[in-house]
Amino acid sequence: MTNDIFIGGGGEAYATKQFLNIGYANRHGLIAGATGTGKTVTLQILAEGFSAAGVPVFLSDVKGDLSGLAQAGSASHKLHTPFTERAQTIGFDDFDYSAFPVTFWDMYGKQGHPVRTTISEMGPLLLAQLLDLTEAQEGILNIAFRVADEDGLPLLDLKDLQSLLVWIGKNASTLALRYGNVSAASVGAIQRRLLVLENQGAADLFGEPALALSDLMRTDTDGRGFINILAADKLMQAPKLYATFLLWLLSELFEELPEVGDPEKPKLVFFFDEAHLLFDDAPKALVDKVEQVARLIRSKGVGVYFITQNPADVPEDILGQLGNRIQHALRAFTARDRKDLRLAAQTYRDNPRFETEEAIREVGVGEAVTSMLQKKGIPGVVERTLIRPPSSQLGPLDPATRAALMAQSPMAGKYDTRLDRASAFEMLAKRAEDAAKEAAQAEEQAEAEDTSPALREFNAARRYAGKRVTRSTAKRTTKSDDSFGGAIASVVIKELKGTTGRRIVRGILGGLFKGR
């Protein structure tokens, strides 16, 4: 175990070793750079360093390349000679190939263990962002969550929320008195968005058993932290779903973990790849939430590292929280690119040996401009750094090796079987069924009383009249029932039309005339 993570060599001839101090790793960081400049390898060597230091890691594998962390590199690899030469240049004397403990996760359950959460845990704010709802539609979604809480209806999966929205639409007039107007058009719009989400595979995300955060924060028998890899190559086809899931996971860590102040090393390091997807067209409420989490989750012992092409993709208030920075090359082809490059250079502590702006533009593949927090959290002087070679395999695992590792994982079998316990969908269906049975019993009772001519005349209160009144012309009034069960019953009874409805009304009126 070590208190520093070796990043690479800086200074003259790259001979000065550059480290990330593990004690300041929970003060967040940024890995930025244009496509093809080496961000993925930098992410890989950081994950290796944290794991070796006993710190669990969570990262998303957008391109499928990071699964190689589970297998040692090979001297037969085509880059073995360049890696060896680079290690000698930067003074990486103990460079060797080794594998790291890895747990594979996959929302779709194909390339890793299934990872799920529930509708209730996701909450209305993140769901509204995921569904891209208007303010009015978000209000109805909040009503749905309030009704579920007050009536003990667990919202676990998509069908729970869909069935609850159906009930809300049918009882809009009753709910409007308490919660405000509920538009059928808005309910329908939410249902359509849920259908689109379901078609994108979100049904696999919502349900039980839900992911336990403790399963992301494990170490192996040697004390090395597990590297949790989320397969995101398919998930990236639904970018809003990808960003919302990662933000939910970050929020859960923030809400559930206890305060630990400034630990000697982080309890977990969270890498948020393609971070721009989180902020593109995001409402201010969501950006504020991300800023709050980034500002406060440090005291929970969690370090968050955003990975994106341009630092300008991250809002300034959040960018200011990222103390450890690795900036790969930025290309300046347009006026806006040049402006972004200039702004990125201004965020670093100047080094008198070179111009930061020029260095960011000129660094080659596998090279970066770095600045790490030093004692008392002071930003280090910017350095032009040659990133160290990875110890694990560069590139993805073959499917057979991946499947074998999944079968041997401690998580094997824990999340594989989906649970479907009684929740809002089943409870609403049961209440509707009970209300229908009560209506059917009332109909049978009315038919039984209607079999005897003498009893029929007595019930109709026309014993001496020659003609029986078969239908009342008075409007029938009922006492409103604000309870959930009463509302269900009223919906079912309203559906009883024609002969059945007339028989029930006739039976009730007959009972009223008994006392005359």
C-alpha positions in Angstrom: 0.0 0.0 0.0 1.2 3.6 -0.7 0.1 7.1 0.0 0.8 8.3 -3.5 -0.3 7.2 -6.9 2.4 7.4 -9.6 1.1 9.3 -12.6 4.2 9.7 -14.8 7.3 11.8 -15.3 7.5 15.6 -15.7 10.1 18.3 -15.7 13.2 18.2 -17.7 13.5 15.0 -19.8 10.4 13.7 -17.9 12.7 12.8 -15.0 10.6 14.3 -12.2 8.1 11.8 -10.8 4.5 13.1 -10.6 2.2 11.8 -8.0 -1.5 12.0 -6.9 -1.5 12.3 -3.2 -4.0 9.7 -1.9 -5.0 11.9 1.0 -6.3 14.6 -1.3 -7.9 12.2 -3.8 -11.4 12.8 -2.4 -11.1 16.4 -3.5 -12.2 15.4 -6.9 -10.5 15.7 -10.3 -10.8 16.2 -14.0 -9.5 14.2 -17.0 -9.9 16.1 -20.2 -8.7 16.1 -23.8 -9.7 15.6 -27.4 -10.6 12.2 -28.8 -7.6 9.9 -29.2 -5.2 11.8 -26.9 -5.0 9.1 -24.2 -7.8 9.8 -21.7 -8.8 6.1 -21.5 -5.3 4.9 -20.6 -5.0 7.7 -18.0 -8.3 6.5 -16.5 -6.9 2.9 -16.5 -3.7 3.8 -14.7 -5.6 5.8 -12.1 -7.9 2.9 -11.5 -4.9 0.6 -11.0 -3.3 3.1 -8.6 -6.4 3.4 -6.5 -6.9 -0.3 -6.4 -3.3 -1.0 -5.3 -3.8 1.6 -2.6 -6.9 -0.3 -1.2 -9.4 2.1 -2.6 -12.5 0.7 -4.5 -13.3 2.3 -7.8 -16.4 2.7 -9.9 -16.1 3.5 -13.6 -18.1 3.2 -16.8 -16.6 1.4 -19.8 -18.0 3.5 -22.7 -15.9 1.8 -25.5 -15.4 -1.6 -24.0 -11.6 -1.1 -23.5 -11.4 -1.1 -19.7 -12.3 -4.7 -19.1 -8.6 -5.5 -19.6 -8.0 -4.2 -16.1 -8.9 -7.8 -15.0 -6.0 -9.3 -16.8 -2.3 -8.7 -16.7 -0.5 -7.1 -19.7 1.7 -9.3 -21.8 5.3 -9.0 -23.1 4.0 -10.2 -26.4 1.8 -7.1 -26.9 2.8 -4.9 -29.7 3.3 -2.0 -27.4 5.5 -3.9 -24.9 8.8 -2.3 -26.2 7.4 1.3 -26.2 5.9 0.8 -22.7 9.3 -0.5 -21.4 11.1 2.4 -22.9 8.7 4.9 -21.4 9.0 3.3 -18.0 12.7 3.7 -18.1 12.4 7.4 -19.2 10.1 8.4 -16.3 11.9 6.2 -13.7 9.2 3.7 -13.3 11.7 1.1 -12.0 9.2 -1.4 -10.6 7.0 -1.5 -13.8 5.5 -5.0 -14.2 2.4 -6.5 -15.6 -0.4 -7.5 -13.2 -4.2 -8.0 -13.0 -6.5 -6.3 -10.6 -9.7 -7.4 -8.9 -12.7 -6.5 -11.0 -16.4 -6.8 -10.8 -18.4 -6.4 -14.0 -21.8 -4.7 -14.0 -24.4 -4.2 -16.8 -27.8 -2.6 -16.6 -29.0 -5.1 -19.2 -27.4 -8.1 -17.5 -25.4 -9.3 -20.5 -21.8 -8.2 -19.9 -22.0 -8.1 -16.2 -24.1 -8.6 -13.1 -27.5 -6.9 -13.3 -27.6 -3.5 -11.6 -31.0 -2.1 -10.6 -32.7 0.5 -8.6 -36.4 1.2 -7.9 -38.6 4.0 -9.1 -39.0 5.3 -5.5 -35.2 5.5 -5.0 -34.7 7.3 -8.3 -37.2 10.0 -7.2 -39.3 12.5 -9.1 -36.6 15.0 -9.8 -34.3 12.6 -11.6 -37.2 10.9 -13.4 -38.5 14.2 -14.6 -35.0 14.9 -16.1 -34.8 11.5 -17.6 -38.3 11.8 -19.2 -37.7 15.5 -20.2 -41.0 16.6 -18.7 -42.5 20.1 -18.6 -43.1 21.8 -15.3 -46.8 20.8 -15.3 -45.9 17.2 -16.1 -43.3 17.1 -13.4 -46.0 18.4 -11.0 -48.2 15.4 -11.8 -45.2 13.1 -11.3 -44.8 14.6 -7.9 -48.5 14.0 -7.1 -48.0 10.3 -8.1 -45.1 10.0 -5.6 -47.1 11.7 -2.9 -50.2 9.5 -3.4 -47.9 6.4 -3.4 -46.4 7.5 -0.1 -49.7 8.3 1.6 -51.4 5.1 0.5 -48.5 2.7 1.1 -48.0 1.8 -2.6 -44.4 0.8 -3.3 -43.1 2.1 -6.7 -40.6 -0.5 -7.7 -40.7 -0.8 -11.5 -42.1 0.9 -14.5 -45.5 -0.9 -14.4 -46.0 0.3 -10.9 -45.7 3.9 -12.0 -47.7 3.3 -15.2 -50.6 1.8 -13.3 -50.6 4.5 -10.7 -50.8 7.2 -13.4 -53.8 5.4 -14.9 -55.5 5.6 -11.5 -54.6 9.3 -11.1 -56.1 10.0 -14.6 -59.4 8.3 -13.7 -59.6 10.1 -10.4 -58.4 13.5 -11.6 -61.4 15.4 -10.4 -61.1 14.0 -6.9 -57.4 14.6 -6.7 -57.7 18.1 -8.0 -59.4 19.3 -4.8 -56.3 18.3 -2.8 -53.3 18.5 -5.1 -54.4 20.9 -7.9 -55.4 20.3 -11.5 -54.5 17.0 -13.1 -54.7 17.1 -16.9 -55.5 14.0 -18.7 -53.3 15.2 -21.6 -50.3 15.6 -19.2 -50.8 12.1 -17.8 -50.9 10.8 -21.3 -47.7 12.6 -22.2 -45.9 11.1 -19.2 -47.2 7.6 -20.2 -45.8 8.1 -23.7 -42.4 9.1 -22.3 -42.4 6.1 -20.1 -43.2 3.9 -23.1 -40.2 5.4 -25.0 -38.0 4.8 -21.9 -39.2 1.2 -21.7 -38.3 0.7 -25.4 -34.8 1.9 -24.6 -34.4 -0.9 -22.0 -35.1 1.0 -18.8 -37.4 -1.8 -17.6 -34.1 -3.7 -16.8 -32.9 -0.8 -14.6 -36.0 -0.5 -12.4 -36.9 -3.4 -10.1 -35.5 -5.6 -7.3 -33.1 -6.7 -5.9 -31.8 -3.1 -6.0 -28.0 -2.5 -5.9 -26.5 -2.4 -2.5 -23.8 0.3 -2.3 -21.7 -1.8 0.0 -21.1 -4.2 -3.0 -19.3 -1.4 -4.7 -17.0 -0.7 -1.8 -15.2 -4.0 -1.3 -11.5 -5.1 -1.1 -10.0 -8.4 -1.9 -8.0 -10.7 0.4 -4.8 -8.8 -0.4 -6.4 -5.5 0.6 -6.7 -4.2 -3.0 -9.8 -2.3 -3.8 -12.3 -3.8 -6.3 -12.6 -2.0 -9.6 -16.3 -1.9 -10.5 -16.8 -1.6 -14.3 -20.2 -0.7 -15.7 -20.6 -1.9 -19.3 -21.8 1.3 -21.0 -21.3 0.7 -24.7 -24.9 -0.2 -25.3 -26.2 2.1 -22.5 -24.6 5.1 -24.3 -27.3 4.6 -27.0 -29.6 6.1 -24.5 -27.5 9.0 -23.2 -30.1 10.5 -20.8 -30.6 7.1 -19.2 -26.8 6.7 -18.8 -26.3 10.1 -17.2 -29.3 9.8 -15.0 -28.3 6.4 -13.7 -24.8 7.6 -12.8 -26.2 10.8 -11.1 -28.6 8.6 -9.1 -25.7 6.4 -8.0 -23.7 9.5 -6.9 -26.7 10.9 -5.1 -27.3 7.6 -3.2 -23.6 7.6 -2.1 -24.1 11.1 -0.8 -27.3 10.3 1.1 -26.4 7.0 2.6 -22.7 7.3 3.5 -21.8 8.7 6.9 -19.6 11.8 7.4 -15.9 10.9 7.8 -14.3 14.3 7.4 -10.8 14.1 5.7 -9.9 10.4 5.7 -6.4 9.1 5.0 -7.6 7.8 1.7 -11.0 7.8 0.0 -13.7 5.1 0.7 -14.6 5.1 -3.0 -13.5 6.9 -6.2 -16.1 7.5 -8.8 -15.2 8.2 -12.5 -17.9 9.9 -14.5 -17.0 9.3 -18.2 -18.6 11.4 -20.9 -19.5 14.0 -18.3 -20.9 16.5 -20.8 -24.0 14.2 -21.1 -24.9 15.1 -17.6 -24.9 18.9 -18.2 -26.2 19.1 -21.8 -29.6 20.9 -21.7 -29.8 20.1 -17.9 -32.2 22.4 -15.9 -30.8 24.6 -13.3 -32.3 22.5 -10.5 -30.3 19.5 -11.7 -27.1 21.4 -12.1 -27.5 22.8 -8.6 -28.0 19.3 -7.3 -24.8 18.1 -9.0 -22.9 21.0 -7.5 -24.2 20.3 -4.0 -23.2 16.7 -4.3 -19.7 17.6 -5.6 -19.2 20.1 -2.9 -20.3 17.9 0.0 -19.6 14.3 -0.9 -15.9 14.9 -0.2 -16.7 14.7 3.5 -18.3 11.3 2.9 -14.9 10.0 1.7 -15.9 9.8 -2.0 -13.8 11.3 -4.8 -15.5 12.2 -8.1 -13.5 12.5 -11.3 -15.2 13.9 -14.4 -13.9 12.8 -17.8 -14.8 14.9 -20.8 -13.3 16.3 -24.0 -13.2 19.9 -22.9 -13.2 21.5 -19.5 -15.8 23.9 -20.8 -18.3 21.0 -20.8 -18.4 21.2 -16.9 -20.1 24.2 -15.3 -17.8 26.7 -13.6 -19.2 26.2 -10.1 -18.5 22.4 -10.4 -15.2 22.9 -12.2 -14.0 24.9 -9.3 -14.4 21.9 -7.0 -12.0 19.7 -9.2 -8.5 20.0 -7.6 -6.6 17.2 -9.3 -6.4 17.8 -13.1 -4.9 15.8 -16.0 -5.3 17.8 -19.2 -4.6 16.0 -22.5 -4.3 17.9 -25.8 -7.0 20.3 -26.9 -7.3 21.1 -30.6 -7.9 24.7 -31.6 -9.4 24.6 -35.0 -12.1 27.3 -34.5 -12.4 30.6 -32.7 -14.4 29.0 -30.0 -11.8 26.2 -29.6 -9.1 28.9 -29.1 -11.2 30.6 -26.5 -11.8 27.3 -24.6 -8.1 26.5 -24.8 -7.2 29.9 -23.3 -9.8 29.5 -20.5 -8.5 26.0 -19.7 -4.9 27.3 -19.5 -5.9 30.0 -17.1 -7.2 27.5 -14.5 -3.6 26.2 -13.8 -0.9 27.5 -11.6 1.8 28.8 -14.0 5.1 27.1 -14.6 7.9 29.5 -15.6 9.5 26.9 -17.9 6.7 27.0 -20.5 3.4 28.6 -21.6 0.5 26.5 -20.4 -1.7 27.3 -23.3 1.0 26.2 -25.8 1.7 23.0 -23.8 -2.0 22.0 -23.8 -2.1 22.4 -27.6 1.2 20.6 -28.3 1.3 17.6 -26.0 1.3 14.3 -27.8 -0.6 11.1 -27.3 0.1 9.6 -23.8 1.3 13.0 -22.6 -0.7 15.5 -20.5 -0.5 18.8 -18.6 -1.0 17.9 -15.0 -1.6 19.7 -11.7 -2.2 17.8 -8.4 -3.1 19.0 -5.0 -0.2 19.2 -2.6 0.1 19.8 1.2 -2.8 21.7 2.7 -4.7 21.2 -0.6 -2.7 23.8 -2.5 -2.7 23.3 -6.3 0.6 22.2 -7.7 2.5 24.0 -10.4 1.4 22.8 -13.8 3.8 20.2 -15.4 4.1 18.6 -18.8 3.9 14.9 -17.9 4.5 11.7 -19.7 1.8 9.3 -18.4 3.1 5.9 -17.1 2.3 2.7 -19.0 -0.5 0.5 -17.6 0.2 -2.8 -15.8 -3.0 -4.4 -16.9 -4.0 -5.5 -20.4 -4.5 -2.7 -22.9 -7.8 -3.4 -24.6 -10.9 -5.5 -23.9 -11.1 -9.1 -22.6 -12.4 -11.8 -24.8 -16.0 -12.9 -24.0 -15.0 -16.3 -22.6 -12.5 -14.8 -20.1 -15.1 -12.2 -19.1 -17.8 -14.9 -18.5 -15.4 -17.0 -16.4 -14.6 -14.0 -14.2 -18.3 -13.2 -13.7 -18.9 -16.8 -12.7 -16.2 -16.7 -10.1 -17.3 -13.3 -8.7 -18.7 -13.0 -5.2 -21.6 -11.2 -6.8 -22.5 -14.2 -8.9 -26.2 -15.2 -8.2 -27.0 -12.3 -5.9 -28.6 -10.0 -8.6 -29.2 -12.5 -11.4 -32.8 -13.5 -10.5 -35.3 -10.6 -10.7 -37.8 -10.3 -7.8 -41.4 -9.2 -8.4 -43.0 -8.7 -5.0 -46.4 -7.1 -4.4 -46.2 -3.4 -5.2 -48.4 -0.6 -6.6 -49.4 -2.5 -9.7 -50.6 -5.6 -7.8 -52.2 -3.6 -5.0 -54.2 -1.4 -7.4 -55.3 -4.4 -9.4 -56.4 -6.1 -6.1 -58.4 -3.1 -5.0 -60.1 -2.9 -8.4 -60.9 -6.6 -8.2 -62.4 -6.2 -4.7 -64.5 -3.3 -5.8 -65.8 -5.3 -8.8 -66.7 -8.2 -6.6 -68.7 -5.9 -4.3 -70.6 -4.6 -7.2 -71.3 -8.1 -8.5 -72.5 -9.2 -5.1 -74.9 -6.2 -5.0 -76.2 -7.1 -8.4 -76.8 -10.7 -7.4 -78.6 -9.6 -4.3 -80.8 -7.3 -6.4 -81.7 -10.1 -8.8 -82.6 -12.4 -5.9 -85.0 -9.9 -4.4 -86.5 -9.3 -7.9 -87.7 -13.0 -8.3 -90.9 -12.8 -6.3 -93.8 -10.7 -7.8 -95.2 -10.0 -4.3 -91.8 -9.0 -3.0 -91.2 -6.9 -6.0 -94.5 -5.0 -5.5 -93.7 -4.5 -1.8 -90.1 -3.3 -2.5 -91.5 -0.9 -5.1 -93.9 0.5 -2.5 -96.8 0.2 -5.0 -98.8 -2.7 -3.3 -102.3 -1.2 -4.3 -101.3 0.5 -7.5 -101.9 -1.1 -10.8 -98.8 0.2 -12.5 -95.3 -0.1 -11.1 -92.8 2.7 -11.4 -89.7 1.1 -13.0 -87.3 4.0 -13.1 -86.7 6.9 -10.8 -86.6 10.4 -12.4 -84.7 11.9 -9.4 -81.0 12.3 -9.6 -79.2 10.1 -7.1 -76.5 11.8 -4.9 -73.7 10.0 -3.2 -71.4 11.1 -0.4 -67.9 11.6 -1.6 -65.2 9.3 -0.3 -61.8 10.7 -0.3 -60.1 7.4 0.6 -58.1 5.5 -1.9 -60.3 2.4 -1.7 -63.4 4.5 -2.0 -62.1 6.2 -5.1 -61.4 2.8 -6.6 -64.9 1.6 -5.8 -66.5 4.7 -7.4 -64.5 4.2 -10.6 -65.7 0.6 -10.9 -69.4 1.4 -10.1 -69.4 4.2 -12.7 -68.6 1.6 -15.2 -71.7 -0.4 -14.4 -74.2 0.7 -17.0 -77.4 -0.6 -18.6 -79.5 -3.4 -17.0 -77.0 -4.0 -14.1 -77.0 -0.3 -13.1 -80.8 -0.1 -13.2 -81.2 -3.2 -11.1 -78.8 -1.9 -8.4 -80.6 1.5 -8.3 -84.0 -0.2 -8.2 -82.9 -2.4 -5.2 -81.7 0.6 -3.3 -84.9 2.6 -3.9 -86.9 -0.3 -2.9 -85.1 -0.5 0.4 -85.8 3.2 1.0 -89.5 2.7 0.5 -89.7 -0.1 3.1 -90.4 2.2 5.9 -93.4 3.9 4.2 
